[in-house]
Amino acid sequence: MYVPALGWEFLASTRLTSELNFLLQEIDNCYHRAAEGRAPKIEKQIQSKGPGITEREKREIIENAEKEKSPEQNLFEKYLERRGRSNFLAKLYLARHLLILLLSVAPISYLCTYYATQKQNEFTCALGASPDGPAGGGGPAVRVSCKLPSVQLQRIVAGVDIVLLCSMNLIILVNLIHLFIFRKSNFIFDKLHKVGIKTRRQWRRSQFCDINILAMFCNENRDHIKSLNRLDFITNESDLMYDNVVRQLLAALAQSNHDATPTKHTRHFSLDVHPYILGAKKAKPEPVPAALPASRSQEGGFLSQAEECGLGLATAPTKADVDAFNLLLEMKLKRRRERPHLPRTVTELVAEDGSRVYVVGTAHFSDDSKKDVVKTIRAVQPDVVVVELCQYRVSMLKMDERTLLREAREVSLEKLQQAVRQNGVMSGLMQMLLLKVSAHITEQLGMAPGGEFREAFKEASKVPFCKFHLGDRPIPVTFKRAIAALSFWQKVKLAWGLCFLSDPISKDDVERCKQKDLLEQMMAEMVGEFPDLHRTIVSERDIYLTYMLRQAARRLELPRSSDAEPRKCVPSVVVGVVGMGHVPGIEKNWTTDLNIQEIMTVPPPSISGRVSRLAVKVAFLGLLGYGLYWMGRRTAGLVLSLPATQYCLQRASSARPHK
């Protein structure tokens, strides 16, 4: 009776966890722009009116600003839609488990009643008329004491059923209590009253409704958001900048509700150190499709370089700010060499506006690659550093070498569960197989992966005005597209090869991978054996990395002390740190038109894929049912073979009247 409930729980897997993680990423995408979007514009308009502005004019400016469609409105609408969907999934999750609890009450009650009524399993029975009685007469019946093993066995099975059902209900209750009580802050409507929006109707009408939620989540998920992709918070060790952002969001909320007029508290950052030194801003890129992952270099609607230099001010930067910026920029340009002597693994690309991109091809387990990255960044003094990482792998930038070695060598069940929850069953298993390969290489070389990215991050923090971008496609998208592109037998073949990979590897082998002729040979072998896998893991990421490098290679607008000064722009210098296997693809795609939206979509599962997944689930339930049947049959055989059982059966058989 408990098998259907377990089957339901197994088949109806929820996407609640992934949806809640998506919320945090969407918050990380747009909370900076929400703070920067309106409050500075409102204050600029108020100050442009002069000191004689009236309260009525102030209110008109604020109301007009609220009516305008902000550049990030599409992202907000997408965020609100996904947030409502996440709340729906949470309620569905709760209703489903409560229904399981209610449905399990009936079998538990029945089994308990059966167990109690069959407690007396030894009884007296009449086997018929006595043979010693008068012929044809109804003599007294022979009564014997019987103990039927089948009754005892049924009581044992009923007891096991009760224990299993109660255990399952206990697990469900613990999960629900943990999710809906201890982690209740994940759900939006439970916290709206704390920021002045008491009803859903007011929430939907509020133009700044996202700022409420962004401010709450910024405070409550500080460590999580830091670990995603806001690397300027890692650069600045103190939390002062983070707290200022949260206060700015709350100040914008107060303005939107007409509770206060703009004050000096609505300014963005009020740090003593110039914010450009912290690498807190990025150049203004061209618009990017909404499907792109979280990284401020990808979001569109940015402030110009001149506006960024005035982050601590509501008006244009003062002459002192411009002089300080020009002095630091002059020092940086002096350190930048016109014709630097770069390693042979560096490829130079030139954008249409004259910006230069230096692509450093690396091997991910190489000491020489780390030296190449350091030498290149120090020589060219870049404005932007782009690395082959996404927000899901950014944690390796914060860990030390010893921790990374330990993490890379351990492929635990917890990591498998996390990969399956994040990417699905097939993609999660494939990710764990690749982690196993990475752990094998780590054990052979005694070196943690990603050393060149950590060196790039350290060196970028030493260069004035240098920004750090994440340039790789999100790994869940890559794995899901890769799994969808493979046939069933290709998946089996690839999994078999990854499972039994045990060839030794040395540091010399890794360095040889940086040779282009050897690399081209390896790529040709991969294309011949798994062409679809090469397309999704290598070729599509070449397109994505090329797009991100082109986004970073934008002319920089220098700050102006007044609006009367003409705009002045200079070409930028970008350093890209990518695997050597991506360098040929980046060179090939550099001057072509790129379709990013196409490679960011995950295709729906095919009919064969759905059938195979259903077959696996049915096979699992069938094996579970057969196992229970086999255990019951084996237990019954053992009980019937006991001497006491045999004695009772023989006694009952001998007491039966013979004709």
C-alpha positions in Angstrom: 0.0 0.0 0.0 2.9 2.3 0.5 4.4 1.6 -2.9 2.0 4.0 -4.8 2.9 6.9 -2.5 6.6 6.3 -2.9 6.1 6.0 -6.7 4.3 9.3 -6.7 7.0 11.0 -4.8 9.6 9.6 -7.2 7.8 10.4 -10.5 6.5 13.9 -9.6 9.9 15.6 -9.1 9.7 19.3 -8.2 11.6 22.2 -9.7 11.2 24.3 -6.6 14.9 24.5 -5.7 16.0 25.5 -9.2 13.3 28.2 -9.4 14.3 29.7 -6.0 18.0 29.8 -7.2 16.8 31.5 -10.3 15.2 34.3 -8.2 18.5 35.0 -6.5 20.3 35.2 -9.8 17.7 37.5 -11.2 18.1 39.7 -8.1 21.8 39.7 -8.8 21.2 40.7 -12.4 19.2 43.9 -11.8 19.3 45.3 -8.3 22.2 47.6 -9.2 20.4 49.0 -12.1 17.2 49.4 -10.1 19.1 51.7 -7.7 20.9 53.6 -10.5 18.0 54.0 -12.8 15.7 56.6 -11.4 16.9 58.2 -8.2 20.0 60.0 -9.8 17.8 61.2 -12.7 15.2 62.6 -10.4 17.8 64.4 -8.3 19.5 65.8 -11.4 16.1 67.2 -12.7 15.4 68.7 -9.3 18.8 70.4 -9.2 18.5 71.6 -12.7 15.4 73.6 -11.7 17.5 75.6 -9.3 17.0 76.4 -5.6 13.6 78.0 -6.3 11.8 74.8 -7.1 8.5 74.2 -5.3 7.3 71.0 -3.6 4.6 70.7 -6.4 7.3 70.7 -9.1 9.3 68.1 -7.2 6.3 65.8 -7.0 5.6 66.3 -10.7 9.2 65.3 -11.5 8.9 62.2 -9.3 5.5 61.2 -10.8 6.7 61.6 -14.4 9.8 59.5 -13.6 7.6 56.8 -12.2 5.5 56.7 -15.4 8.5 56.3 -17.6 9.4 52.8 -18.8 12.8 52.0 -17.4 15.4 50.2 -19.7 15.3 47.2 -17.4 11.5 46.9 -17.4 11.6 43.7 -19.6 13.9 42.1 -17.1 11.7 43.1 -14.2 8.6 41.7 -15.9 10.5 38.4 -16.6 11.6 38.4 -13.0 8.1 39.0 -11.6 6.7 36.3 -13.9 9.3 33.7 -12.7 8.8 34.8 -9.1 5.0 34.2 -9.3 5.7 30.8 -10.9 8.1 29.9 -8.1 5.4 30.8 -5.5 2.9 28.6 -7.4 5.4 25.7 -7.4 5.9 26.1 -3.7 2.2 25.9 -3.1 1.9 22.9 -5.4 4.8 21.2 -3.6 3.0 21.8 -0.2 -0.4 20.6 -1.5 1.1 17.5 -3.1 2.8 16.4 0.1 -0.2 17.2 2.3 -2.3 15.0 0.0 0.2 12.2 0.4 -0.1 12.5 4.2 -3.9 12.5 4.0 -4.0 9.5 1.6 -1.7 7.6 3.9 -4.0 7.9 6.8 -6.4 5.3 5.4 -3.9 2.5 4.9 -2.2 3.2 8.3 -5.6 3.0 10.1 -6.5 -0.2 8.3 -3.2 -1.8 9.0 -3.3 -0.8 12.7 -6.8 -2.2 13.0 -5.8 -5.5 11.3 -2.7 -5.8 13.5 -4.7 -5.3 16.7 -7.5 -7.7 15.7 -5.1 -10.5 14.7 -3.1 -10.2 18.0 -4.6 -13.5 19.3 -3.3 -15.9 16.7 -3.6 -19.1 18.8 -7.1 -20.4 18.9 -9.2 -23.6 19.3 -11.0 -25.2 16.4 -13.4 -28.2 15.9 -12.3 -30.6 13.2 -15.5 -32.6 13.0 -17.4 -35.5 14.7 -15.4 -38.0 16.9 -14.9 -41.4 15.2 -15.6 -43.0 18.7 -19.1 -41.7 18.7 -22.2 -43.8 18.0 -22.6 -44.7 14.3 -24.7 -42.2 12.5 -24.9 -40.1 15.6 -23.6 -36.6 16.1 -20.7 -37.2 18.6 -18.9 -34.3 20.2 -16.5 -32.5 17.8 -12.7 -32.9 18.3 -11.2 -29.5 19.5 -7.6 -28.8 19.0 -5.4 -25.8 19.7 -4.0 -24.2 16.5 -1.4 -21.5 15.7 -1.5 -20.6 12.0 1.8 -19.3 10.7 0.1 -17.4 7.9 -1.7 -15.2 10.5 1.6 -14.5 12.2 3.2 -13.7 8.9 0.4 -11.3 7.9 0.9 -9.5 11.2 4.6 -9.1 10.5 3.9 -7.7 7.0 1.3 -5.3 8.5 3.8 -4.1 11.1 6.5 -3.5 8.4 3.9 -1.6 6.3 3.0 0.6 9.3 6.7 1.4 10.0 7.4 2.3 6.4 4.4 4.5 6.0 5.0 6.3 9.3 8.7 6.8 8.3 7.7 8.2 5.0 5.2 10.6 6.5 7.8 11.7 9.1 10.3 12.5 6.4 7.7 14.5 4.5 6.8 16.5 7.6 10.4 17.3 8.4 11.0 18.5 4.8 7.8 20.7 4.9 8.7 22.2 8.3 12.2 22.9 7.1 11.1 24.6 3.9 8.0 26.4 5.0 9.0 27.5 8.5 12.8 27.6 8.8 13.4 28.8 5.3 10.2 30.8 4.9 12.1 33.9 3.8 12.3 32.3 0.3 8.7 33.1 -0.3 7.9 36.7 -1.4 4.4 37.4 0.0 5.4 36.5 3.6 7.6 39.6 3.7 5.8 42.3 1.8 4.2 43.9 4.9 7.7 44.6 6.3 8.4 47.2 3.6 5.1 49.0 3.5 3.3 47.0 0.8 0.5 45.3 2.7 -1.7 43.8 -0.1 -1.1 42.1 -3.4 -3.0 44.9 -5.2 -0.7 47.5 -3.8 2.3 45.3 -4.7 1.2 45.0 -8.3 0.6 48.8 -8.7 3.9 49.8 -7.2 6.5 50.9 -9.7 9.3 50.1 -7.3 8.0 46.7 -6.2 11.2 44.9 -7.2 13.3 47.3 -5.0 11.4 46.1 -2.0 12.2 42.5 -2.7 15.7 43.2 -3.9 16.6 45.0 -0.7 15.3 42.1 1.4 17.1 39.5 -0.6 20.3 41.5 -0.7 20.4 41.5 3.1 19.2 38.0 3.7 21.3 36.3 0.9 24.4 38.4 1.1 26.9 35.5 1.0 24.9 33.7 -1.8 24.8 36.8 -4.0 28.5 37.4 -3.4 29.3 33.9 -4.6 27.5 34.3 -7.9 29.2 36.9 -10.0 29.5 40.3 -8.4 33.2 40.1 -8.2 33.6 43.8 -7.2 32.3 42.8 -3.8 35.1 40.2 -3.6 37.7 42.8 -4.6 36.4 45.1 -1.8 36.8 43.1 1.3 34.6 45.3 3.5 30.9 45.3 3.3 30.6 49.0 3.2 29.8 49.2 -0.5 27.2 46.4 -0.1 25.4 48.2 2.7 25.3 51.4 0.8 23.6 49.6 -2.1 20.9 48.3 0.2 20.4 51.7 1.7 20.1 53.2 -1.8 17.4 50.7 -2.6 15.4 51.6 0.4 15.8 55.3 -0.2 14.5 54.8 -3.8 11.5 52.9 -2.3 10.8 55.9 0.0 10.9 58.2 -3.0 8.5 56.1 -5.0 5.9 56.1 -2.2 6.2 60.0 -1.9 7.3 59.5 1.7 10.4 61.7 1.3 12.0 64.0 -1.2 15.4 63.2 -2.7 18.2 63.8 -0.3 21.9 63.2 -0.2 21.2 59.6 1.0 20.0 58.7 -2.5 23.5 58.9 -3.9 25.0 55.6 -5.0 28.4 55.0 -3.2 29.9 57.2 -0.6 33.3 55.6 -0.3 36.5 57.4 0.5 38.3 55.4 -2.1 37.4 56.3 -5.7 34.9 53.7 -6.9 36.8 53.3 -10.2 39.8 51.9 -8.3 37.6 49.1 -6.9 36.5 48.1 -10.4 32.9 48.5 -9.5 31.7 49.6 -12.9 31.9 48.5 -16.5 31.7 50.1 -19.9 28.4 50.6 -21.7 27.8 47.6 -24.0 25.2 47.1 -26.7 21.9 45.4 -25.7 22.0 41.7 -25.0 19.2 39.2 -25.3 17.3 38.6 -22.0 18.3 34.9 -22.0 22.0 35.8 -21.2 23.2 34.8 -17.7 24.0 37.2 -14.9 27.0 39.4 -15.4 26.9 43.1 -15.4 28.8 43.2 -18.7 25.8 41.6 -20.3 22.8 43.5 -19.0 22.5 46.6 -21.2 21.3 50.0 -20.1 24.5 51.0 -18.3 25.8 54.3 -17.3 28.4 56.0 -19.4 32.0 56.2 -18.3 31.6 59.8 -17.4 28.5 59.0 -15.3 30.4 56.2 -13.6 33.2 58.5 -12.5 30.6 60.5 -10.6 29.2 57.6 -8.7 29.5 59.4 -5.4 27.8 62.5 -6.7 24.3 63.4 -7.8 25.6 65.9 -10.3 28.5 65.9 -12.8 31.9 65.1 -11.3 34.0 68.0 -10.0 37.2 69.1 -11.5 39.1 67.5 -8.7 37.5 64.1 -9.5 38.4 64.5 -13.1 42.0 65.5 -12.3 42.3 62.4 -10.0 40.9 60.2 -12.7 43.2 61.6 -15.4 46.2 61.2 -13.2 45.5 57.6 -12.5 44.7 57.0 -16.2 48.0 58.6 -17.2 49.9 56.4 -14.9 48.2 53.3 -16.3 48.8 54.3 -19.9 52.5 54.8 -19.1 52.7 51.3 -17.7 51.0 49.9 -20.8 53.4 49.1 -23.6 52.6 49.9 -27.2 54.3 46.8 -28.6 54.5 44.4 -25.6 56.5 41.2 -25.9 53.9 38.6 -25.2 54.0 34.8 -24.9 53.5 32.7 -28.0 50.1 31.5 -26.6 48.6 35.0 -26.9 46.5 35.9 -30.0 45.9 39.6 -30.7 42.5 40.7 -32.2 41.4 44.2 -33.2 37.8 45.5 -32.9 36.2 47.8 -35.4 36.6 50.8 -33.1 40.3 50.2 -32.6 40.0 48.3 -29.3 42.5 45.5 -28.8 41.8 42.1 -27.4 44.6 39.8 -26.3 43.4 36.2 -26.0 45.6 34.0 -23.8 45.2 30.3 -24.7 45.8 28.2 -21.6 45.9 24.6 -20.4 43.8 24.4 -17.3 46.4 22.3 -15.3 49.5 24.3 -16.2 52.0 26.4 -14.3 53.3 27.9 -17.5 49.7 29.1 -18.4 49.5 31.0 -15.1 52.8 32.7 -15.9 51.6 33.6 -19.3 48.4 35.2 -17.9 50.4 37.2 -15.3 52.9 38.4 -17.9 50.2 39.5 -20.4 48.1 41.4 -17.9 51.2 43.2 -16.5 52.4 44.1 -20.0 49.2 45.5 -21.6 47.5 46.9 -18.4 44.0 46.0 -19.6 40.7 47.9 -19.0 38.8 44.6 -18.9 39.7 41.0 -18.1 37.4 38.3 -19.4 37.8 34.7 -18.1 36.3 31.4 -19.2 34.1 31.1 -16.2 30.4 31.4 -15.4 28.5 32.3 -12.2 28.3 28.6 -11.3 32.0 28.1 -11.2 33.1 31.5 -9.7 33.7 30.0 -6.3 37.2 28.8 -7.4 38.3 32.4 -7.5 37.8 32.7 -3.7 39.2 29.4 -2.6 42.9 28.7 -1.7 44.9 26.0 -3.5 44.6 23.5 -0.6 40.8 23.8 -0.4 40.5 23.5 -4.2 42.7 20.4 -4.2 40.5 18.8 -1.5 37.3 19.8 -3.3 38.5 18.5 -6.7 39.5 15.1 -5.3 36.2 14.5 -3.5 33.3 13.3 -5.7 30.7 12.8 -3.0 27.0 11.8 -3.0 26.2 15.4 -1.9 27.8 16.8 -5.1 25.8 14.2 -7.2 22.5 15.3 -5.6 23.3 19.0 -6.1 24.2 18.4 -9.8 21.0 16.4 -10.4 18.9 19.1 -8.7 20.5 21.8 -10.7 20.8 20.2 -14.2 18.5 17.2 -14.2 19.3 13.5 -14.0 21.1 12.9 -17.2 23.0 16.2 -17.2 23.8 15.9 -13.5 25.3 12.4 -14.1 27.3 13.6 -17.0 28.6 16.5 -14.9 29.7 14.1 -12.2 31.5 11.9 -14.7 33.4 15.0 -15.9 34.2 15.9 -12.3 35.5 12.3 -11.9 37.9 12.9 -14.9 38.9 16.3 -13.3 39.6 14.5 -10.0 41.7 11.9 -11.8 43.8 14.6 -13.4 44.1 16.5 -10.1 45.3 13.4 -8.4 47.8 12.7 -11.1 49.3 16.2 -11.2 48.7 17.3 -7.6 47.4 20.6 -9.0 43.9 22.2 -8.6 42.2 23.4 -11.8 41.6 27.0 -12.7 44.9 28.4 -11.5 45.2 30.7 -14.5 41.8 32.3 -13.7 42.8 32.9 -10.1 46.0 34.6 -11.3 44.0 36.7 -13.7 41.7 37.8 -10.9 44.6 38.7 -8.6 46.4 40.7 -11.4 43.2 42.5 -12.5 42.7 43.8 -9.0 46.2 45.4 -9.2 45.5 47.3 -12.4 43.7 50.7 -12.0 40.2 50.9 -13.5 40.3 47.2 -14.6 37.0 45.4 -14.6 36.6 41.6 -14.3 34.0 39.9 -16.5 32.7 36.3 -16.5 32.6 35.3 -20.2 31.5 31.7 -20.3 28.0 30.3 -21.0 26.3 28.9 -17.8 27.3 25.3 -17.3 23.7 24.0 -16.8 22.8 25.3 -20.3 25.9 23.7 -21.8 25.2 20.3 -20.2 21.6 20.3 -21.1 22.3 21.1 -24.7 25.0 18.5 -24.8 22.8 15.8 -23.4 20.0 16.7 -25.8 22.3 16.5 -28.8 23.6 13.0 -28.0 21.8 9.8 -29.0 21.2 7.0 -26.5 24.1 4.9 -27.6 26.4 8.0 -27.7 25.5 8.7 -24.1 26.3 5.1 -23.1 29.6 5.2 -25.0 30.6 8.5 -23.6 29.7 7.5 -20.0 31.6 4.2 -20.4 34.7 6.0 -21.6 34.6 8.6 -18.7 33.9 5.9 -16.1 36.9 3.8 -17.1 39.4 6.6 -17.8 42.6 5.7 -15.9 45.4 6.6 -18.3 48.3 8.3 -16.5 48.9 12.0 -17.3 52.0 14.1 -16.5 52.7 17.9 -16.6 54.6 17.4 -19.9 51.4 16.0 -21.4 49.5 19.0 -20.3 52.0 21.4 -21.8 51.9 19.5 -25.1 48.2 20.2 -25.2 49.1 23.9 -25.8 50.7 23.0 -29.1 48.2 23.9 -31.9 49.1 20.9 -34.1 48.5 18.4 -31.3 45.3 20.3 -30.3 43.9 20.2 -33.8 44.5 16.5 -34.0 42.7 15.9 -30.7 39.8 18.1 -31.9 39.6 16.2 -35.1 39.3 12.9 -33.2 36.6 14.4 -31.0 34.6 15.7 -34.0 34.8 12.3 -35.7 33.6 10.4 -32.6 31.1 12.8 -31.0 30.3 15.6 -33.6 27.3 16.9 -31.7 29.2 16.9 -28.4 32.0 19.0 -30.0 29.4 21.4 -31.4 27.7 22.1 -28.0 30.7 22.0 -25.7 33.3 23.7 -28.0 31.9 25.4 -31.0 28.9 27.1 -29.3 31.0 28.2 -26.4 33.5 29.7 -29.0 30.6 31.8 -30.2 29.6 32.8 -26.7 33.2 33.7 -25.6 33.6 35.7 -28.9 30.5 37.7 -28.2 31.5 38.4 -24.6 35.0 39.6 -25.7 33.4 41.8 -28.3 31.1 43.2 -25.7 34.0 44.1 -23.4 36.0 45.7 -26.3 34.2 49.0 -26.3 35.7 52.5 -26.5 35.9 54.1 -23.1 34.4 57.5 -22.5 36.5 59.7 -20.4 35.0 61.9 -17.6 34.1 65.5 -18.1 34.1 68.2 -15.5 31.1 69.9 -17.1 28.5 69.2 -19.8 30.0 71.9 -22.0 33.1 69.8 -22.6 33.1 67.6 -25.7 33.0 63.9 -25.2 36.3 62.1 -25.5 36.6 58.3 -26.1 39.7 56.1 -26.3 40.0 52.5 -27.5 40.0 49.9 -24.7 42.4 47.0 -24.1 40.9 43.6 -23.1 42.6 40.4 -22.0 40.7 37.2 -22.5 41.8 34.0 -20.6 40.4 30.9 -22.3 41.3 27.3 -22.9 43.6 26.8 -25.9 40.9 24.8 -27.6 38.7 27.9 -27.9 41.3 30.2 -29.5 40.8 29.0 -33.1 37.0 29.3 -32.8 37.3 32.8 -31.4 39.5 33.9 -34.3 37.1 32.4 -36.8 34.0 34.1 -35.3 35.6 37.4 -34.5 34.3 39.2 -37.6 31.0 37.3 -38.1 27.5 38.0 -37.0 26.6 35.9 -33.9 23.3 34.6 -32.8 23.5 34.3 -29.0 19.8 33.6 -28.4 20.0 30.4 -30.4 22.7 28.8 -28.3 21.1 29.9 -25.0 17.9 27.9 -25.4 17.6 24.4 -24.1 15.7 22.2 -26.6 12.7 20.2 -25.2 13.3 16.5 -24.6 12.7 14.2 -27.6 10.1 11.5 -27.7 12.8 8.8 -27.3 14.3 10.7 -24.4 10.9 10.9 -22.6 10.2 7.3 -23.3 13.6 6.2 -22.0 13.1 8.3 -18.8 9.7 6.8 -18.3 11.1 3.3 -18.9 13.8 3.9 -16.3 11.2 5.0 -13.8 8.9 2.1 -14.5 11.8 -0.3 -14.3 12.8 1.2 -10.9 9.2 0.8 -9.6 9.1 -2.7 -11.0 12.4 -3.7 -9.3 11.1 -2.2 -6.1 7.9 -4.1 -6.2 9.7 -7.4 -7.2 12.1 -6.8 -4.3 9.3 -6.5 -1.8 7.6 -9.6 -3.3 10.8 -11.6 -3.1 11.5 -10.5 0.5 7.9 -11.4 1.5 8.1 -14.8 -0.2 11.6 -15.5 1.3 10.3 -14.5 4.8 7.3 -16.7 4.5 9.5 -19.7 3.5 11.8 -19.1 6.4 8.8 -18.9 8.8 7.3 -22.1 7.4 10.7 -23.9 7.7 10.9 -23.3 11.5 10.6 -26.4 13.7 7.8 -24.9 15.7 5.9 -24.2 12.5 6.4 -27.7 11.2 5.3 -29.2 14.5 2.1 -27.1 14.5 1.3 -28.1 10.9 2.0 -31.8 11.7 -0.2 -31.7 14.7 -3.0 -30.1 12.8 -2.7 -32.6 10.0 -2.7 -35.6 12.4 -5.7 -34.3 14.3 -7.8 -34.0 11.1 -10.4 -37.0 10.9 -9.6 -39.7 8.4 -12.3 -41.1 6.1 
